[in-house]
Each structure stands twice: as C-alpha cells, then as structure tokens.
Amino acid sequence: MRVLIADDDETILFLVRTVVEQLGHEPLLARDGAQAWAAFQREPVQLAVLDIEMPGLDGLALTRRIRDRDADHETFVVILTGRSGPDDLDQVLDAGADDYLTKPTTPENLRARLLITQQRMAHEAKRRAVEKELAEARWLSGVGQTRAALQHEINNPLSALLGHTELMLMDAQDRGEENEHLRVIYEQARRIAEVVKRLNELRNPKTVDYVAGAQMIDLSGHPKGNDGA
C-alpha cells in the first residue's frame, strides 16, 4: 500500500516514513501541503498521514480537498496534530479526517495507531464489498421483476396487435391494396416484440450510457449485453 506522508518537520517525516516502511508499505513523501496535493492528484493513495500545520496548505485544507476529490471515501486520512483541545479535534474530524494522532508521539504509538488504521481500512473494504454485492443483487432482482411484468403486461396485447395487423395486411393484399400505415404499425410492433424477447434472454444484464449521465439496460442484442464479452 502506498502511503502519502506530508509534514514540514524532517524529524516527524523520518519517523512516520520509518514506521510505514517497517509495516511493509511504500511511503510517498511531501514536505508541505502543496506538494502533497500535487502528489495525490497524480495518483490517489489509500492512506494519507498529514501534519495539521504546514506552510501554504495546511492539513485541514488538504483533507478537505482530498474529500472533495475522493467522493467514495477510498482514502483514509490520519491527521498529526499538536492541538489536543476538544474544539481542535472536532475541527480535524469536521474536515473529513478519519483519525488523528497527537504530537509528540513515539514510534511505538505511531505503529500501534497505524496497525489499528489498517484494521479499520480492511473492515471498511469488506463493508463496501458487501454493500456492492447487495446493491447488485437488488438491481438484478429488479431487472427480473421488470422482465416478468413486461412479459405479462405486454406480450398478450402485443400478440393480439400483431395478429390483427397481420390479418388486415393479408386482407389488403388479397384485394390488391397497399396500406403503408398498417405496415408501419406491424413493423414497430414486431420491433417491440424483439425488445421484449431480448429482455427475457438477459442473464447478466449490463448498462450503457443514455443521456445526461443517465444509464439504461443494454438491449442492443450485442453479446456484451448478455455475457459481458
């Protein structure tokens, strides 16, 4: 795991870097908030350890920027702070940080806090995976229910429409007449029937972009809509 470490104090920077490396992670160092923000924009990280007081862009402002960019809250942020008052710590959490560690600290305390952070991140990843699976299951269930409703509510009247239109076209043909309006009705009804058929055959439904950022189920008939190939 890559860990972004931002602090203008070389001693603290060395301490955090050493502990992060001992835990088997790759440190990404920044000596002020601007450097840290530039690094995060290039490649977001799973964990950021940020000093609360840095020149230019402090830890709280940097955390807010990370949260604005990280809509899914995939980056865990720990603030290093020498402020220990209730109002100060509230500001840390209000900025969007997940945890804080007061300074001065020791390598043992830092290591323990980062181990706890790893556990929290693992639990959060599992929770998100479960929520994603649940959302997908609900979506698939909704697709199945929609499919059943369409078959029940559309197939019967559609079959009657196709049957009667086809009879009317045959009758017109027997009389040597052409009825373009009937032909259009028949072709469009067949088109609807084909869409309902494709919906019924979906086993692994996918979505495609529609308009204005909206998505819809892919009923194009391409294999991608059925098996994801």
Disulfide bonds with the S-S distance in Angstrom:
none
